[in-house]
Amino acid sequence: MFSERVTLFTYSWHLFDVVSKQTTAIVEAETIERLIEYNHQLAKTVQRDGFQL
């Protein structure tokens, strides 16, 4: 009984860790995408205003 609880706890903790890492990776990817889009928009604005990057 005790070993089953430990096994279940270990499995649950591992699952939580995997989901947490996946969530972090998704958030990081979305942040990178937003930064890339921001940089594109900034470059367009700067070029439109007559500056060269």
C-alpha positions in Angstrom: 0.0 0.0 0.0 2.7 2.5 1.0 4.8 1.6 -2.1 1.8 2.2 -4.3 1.3 5.6 -2.9 5.0 6.4 -3.3 4.8 5.2 -6.9 1.7 7.3 -7.6 3.2 10.3 -6.0 6.4 9.9 -8.0 4.4 9.5 -11.2 2.2 12.5 -10.4 5.3 14.6 -9.6 7.0 13.6 -12.9 3.8 14.4 -14.8 3.6 17.8 -13.2 7.2 18.4 -14.0 6.7 17.5 -17.7 3.6 19.7 -18.0 5.3 22.6 -16.2 8.3 22.4 -18.6 6.0 22.2 -21.7 4.0 25.2 -20.4 7.3 27.1 -19.9 8.4 26.2 -23.4 5.1 27.4 -24.9 5.2 30.7 -23.0 8.9 31.3 -24.0 8.0 30.5 -27.7 5.1 32.9 -27.6 7.3 35.6 -26.0 10.0 35.1 -28.7 7.3 35.3 -31.5 6.0 38.6 -29.9 9.6 40.0 -29.8 10.2 39.1 -33.4 6.9 40.7 -34.5 7.8 43.8 -32.4 11.2 44.0 -34.1 9.6 43.7 -37.5 7.1 46.5 -36.7 9.9 48.7 -35.3 12.0 48.2 -38.4 9.1 49.1 -40.6 8.4 52.3 -38.6 12.1 53.3 -38.6 12.4 52.8 -42.3 9.2 54.6 -43.0 10.5 57.6 -41.0 13.6 57.7 -43.3 16.1 55.9 -41.1 18.1 52.9 -42.2 18.9 50.1 -39.9 
